[in-house]
């Protein structure tokens, strides 16, 4: 009898110890109290409700950062403002020279503007950006001047573009800020065709001669099994690290997020959106 009593007492002491440890170290939501809080890896970021003009989160929102391929949002905005979607444009020899990512346009090859915009924003095609910039301004250099002028008009006063695609530039220092890119992206969202493109996972485009090109969006969040999607434009270079500017909805509101210099881009975005915007992904 004493044997069973002692065994029962040991069990009770063990159970009490377990309950006490759980009470001390476990929070109500099941996370350990001594677990390190999430640290946003982005060098700079912004998350704002652009409908109500309320900022949910900011980190170095006016810090100059490398834009990488988020530059193409400005390129797309100018193209949408200046060219008809059905206009046929011709690739120059110069347009064949940028580094990948690209669709490998051929000198003299013709495309509709709408197809090159898909290539620009889904595939992040650097050669498509040159074709489009030359179609708008006659040369990429003149187009860049238009980009910078348009940025200032939007209030993006701490941005300077060096080319139409965000590739590293040795001659001209290029930079933007999370706040400036928020303004540029907000302007692009006024165009329905821009919103259609950034929501697209796959697209097959073709030259006027019939060469077909299959595109897949670089925005991996379109393929994540999350409760809702974020639509936008990715960017990456070794110096810039991972970047993103995009939007999601909160009720009827449009919320825009921009992150730059990330080592954990998608985790950063998920954390910021959930913690500061109260939006479950």
C-alpha positions in Angstrom: 0.0 0.0 0.0 2.9 2.4 0.9 4.6 1.5 -2.4 1.5 2.7 -4.4 1.2 5.8 -2.2 4.8 6.7 -2.9 4.4 6.1 -6.6 1.2 8.3 -6.6 3.0 11.0 -4.7 5.9 11.0 -7.2 3.4 11.2 -10.1 1.6 14.2 -8.5 4.9 16.0 -7.9 5.9 15.5 -11.5 2.5 16.7 -12.8 2.7 19.8 -10.7 6.2 20.5 -11.9 5.1 20.2 -15.6 2.1 22.6 -15.0 4.4 25.1 -13.3 7.0 25.1 -16.1 4.2 25.5 -18.7 2.8 28.4 -16.7 6.1 30.1 -16.5 7.5 29.6 -19.9 4.5 29.3 -22.3 2.4 32.3 -23.4 -1.4 32.0 -23.9 -1.0 31.6 -27.6 1.3 28.7 -27.1 4.6 30.4 -27.9 7.6 30.1 -25.5 8.2 33.3 -23.5 11.9 33.0 -24.0 11.5 32.7 -27.7 13.3 35.5 -29.5 10.8 38.0 -31.1 10.9 38.1 -34.9 13.4 40.6 -36.3 12.6 42.2 -39.7 15.6 41.6 -41.9 14.7 44.4 -44.4 17.0 47.4 -44.3 14.0 49.6 -45.0 10.3 49.0 -45.3 6.8 50.6 -45.3 3.3 49.2 -44.9 0.4 51.6 -45.4 -3.3 51.7 -46.0 -3.3 53.8 -49.1 -7.1 54.2 -49.1 -7.3 55.7 -45.6 -3.7 57.1 -45.8 -2.7 55.3 -42.6 0.7 53.9 -42.0 0.8 50.6 -40.2 4.5 50.1 -40.1 7.7 51.9 -41.1 11.4 51.2 -40.9 13.8 53.7 -42.4 11.0 54.8 -44.7 13.1 57.7 -46.1 16.4 55.7 -46.3 18.0 55.6 -49.7 18.1 52.0 -51.0 18.9 50.2 -54.3 15.6 49.7 -56.1 16.7 46.7 -58.2 13.8 45.5 -60.4 11.1 47.4 -58.5 12.3 50.1 -60.9 10.1 48.4 -63.5 7.0 49.7 -61.7 8.0 53.2 -62.8 8.8 52.0 -66.3 5.4 50.3 -66.6 3.7 53.5 -65.3 5.2 55.7 -67.9 4.5 53.2 -70.7 0.9 53.0 -69.6 0.7 56.8 -69.6 2.3 57.3 -73.0 1.6 54.3 -75.3 -1.4 52.4 -76.5 -1.5 48.8 -75.4 -2.0 47.6 -79.0 0.8 49.7 -80.4 3.5 47.6 -82.2 7.0 48.4 -81.2 10.3 47.2 -82.6 13.4 45.8 -80.7 16.6 47.6 -81.5 20.1 46.0 -81.5 20.8 47.7 -78.2 17.7 46.1 -76.6 19.3 42.6 -77.1 22.3 43.4 -74.9 21.0 43.6 -71.2 21.8 40.9 -68.8 19.1 38.3 -67.8 16.4 38.1 -66.7 15.2 38.6 -70.3 13.0 37.2 -73.0 15.9 37.3 -75.6 14.3 39.8 -78.0 15.9 39.8 -81.4 16.9 42.9 -83.3 14.0 44.0 -85.5 11.5 41.8 -83.7 8.1 43.4 -83.2 5.8 43.1 -80.2 2.6 44.7 -79.0 3.1 46.9 -76.0 0.7 44.9 -73.9 2.8 41.7 -74.4 6.1 43.4 -73.4 4.4 44.8 -70.3 3.6 41.2 -69.2 7.3 40.3 -69.9 8.4 43.3 -67.9 6.4 42.7 -64.8 6.1 38.9 -64.7 9.4 37.7 -66.1 11.2 41.0 -65.1 12.6 41.1 -68.6 15.4 43.6 -68.8 15.4 43.6 -72.6 11.7 44.3 -72.7 12.3 47.4 -70.5 14.7 48.7 -73.1 12.4 48.1 -76.0 9.5 49.9 -74.2 11.7 52.8 -73.0 13.0 53.4 -76.6 9.4 53.2 -77.9 8.3 55.9 -75.5 11.3 58.3 -75.6 13.4 57.4 -78.6 16.3 56.3 -76.3 16.6 54.8 -72.9 18.6 57.8 -71.7 15.8 60.2 -72.5 13.3 57.8 -71.0 15.3 57.8 -67.7 15.0 61.6 -67.6 11.3 61.2 -67.9 11.3 58.6 -65.1 13.1 61.0 -62.7 10.8 63.9 -63.7 7.7 61.8 -63.2 9.0 60.5 -59.8 9.4 64.1 -58.6 6.0 65.0 -59.8 4.5 62.1 -57.7 6.4 63.4 -54.6 9.1 60.8 -54.8 11.8 63.4 -54.2 14.5 61.0 -52.9 14.6 58.8 -55.9 16.9 58.7 -58.9 16.8 56.1 -61.7 19.8 55.3 -63.9 18.1 52.9 -66.3 14.7 51.4 -67.1 15.2 48.1 -65.4 17.1 48.5 -62.2 20.3 46.7 -63.3 23.4 47.9 -61.4 24.8 51.1 -62.9 28.4 52.2 -62.7 27.9 55.6 -64.3 24.9 57.0 -62.3 24.1 56.3 -58.7 20.5 55.1 -58.5 18.3 54.9 -55.4 14.8 55.1 -54.0 13.2 54.9 -50.6 10.3 52.8 -49.3 8.1 55.9 -49.1 8.9 57.0 -52.7 8.3 53.5 -54.1 5.0 53.4 -52.2 4.0 56.6 -54.1 5.1 55.2 -57.4 3.3 51.9 -56.9 0.1 53.8 -55.8 0.1 55.7 -59.1 0.6 52.5 -61.1 -2.4 50.9 -59.4 -4.7 53.5 -61.0 -4.2 51.6 -64.2 -6.4 48.5 -64.4 -4.1 46.7 -66.8 -1.2 47.1 -64.3 -3.4 45.4 -61.7 -4.3 42.6 -64.1 -0.7 41.9 -64.9 0.5 41.7 -61.3 -2.3 39.2 -60.5 -1.2 36.9 -63.3 0.8 33.7 -62.5 1.4 32.5 -66.1 1.2 34.1 -69.5 2.2 33.2 -73.0 3.0 36.2 -75.2 4.1 36.2 -78.8 5.9 38.5 -81.3 3.9 39.7 -84.3 5.8 37.0 -86.3 4.4 34.3 -84.0 7.4 33.5 -81.7 5.7 32.3 -78.5 7.3 33.1 -75.1 6.0 31.5 -71.9 6.2 33.6 -68.8 5.9 32.8 -65.1 5.6 35.4 -62.4 8.6 36.0 -60.2 6.2 36.8 -57.3 6.3 33.6 -55.4 3.5 34.8 -53.1 1.1 34.1 -56.0 2.0 30.4 -55.6 2.0 30.2 -51.8 -0.9 28.4 -50.1 -1.8 31.4 -48.0 -5.3 32.7 -47.2 -4.8 35.7 -49.4 -2.4 36.9 -52.1 -0.1 39.8 -52.4 0.3 41.3 -55.9 3.4 43.2 -56.9 6.9 43.4 -58.3 10.0 41.6 -56.9 13.5 42.8 -57.2 17.0 41.3 -56.5 20.6 42.1 -57.1 23.6 41.0 -55.0 24.0 44.6 -53.7 20.3 45.4 -53.3 19.4 42.0 -51.8 15.7 41.0 -52.1 13.1 43.6 -52.6 9.4 43.8 -53.1 6.6 46.3 -53.6 3.0 45.2 -53.8 -0.5 45.4 -52.4 -3.2 43.4 -50.8 -6.8 44.3 -49.7 -8.2 44.8 -46.2 -11.9 44.9 -46.7 -12.4 47.5 -49.4 -9.1 49.2 -48.7 -5.8 48.9 -50.7 -2.8 48.3 -48.5 0.7 48.7 -50.0 3.9 47.2 -48.7 7.5 47.8 -49.8 10.5 46.1 -48.4 14.2 46.5 -49.5 17.5 44.9 -48.6 15.9 41.7 -47.2 17.5 38.4 -46.4 14.1 36.9 -45.5 11.8 38.7 -47.9 8.7 36.6 -47.7 8.9 36.0 -43.9 9.4 39.8 -43.4 6.3 40.6 -45.4 4.2 38.0 -43.7 5.3 39.2 -40.3 4.7 42.9 -41.0 1.3 42.3 -42.6 0.0 40.1 -39.8 1.5 41.9 -36.8 1.0 45.6 -37.9 -1.9 45.3 -40.3 -3.9 42.7 -38.5 -4.2 40.8 -41.8 -4.0 37.1 -41.6 -2.1 35.4 -44.4 
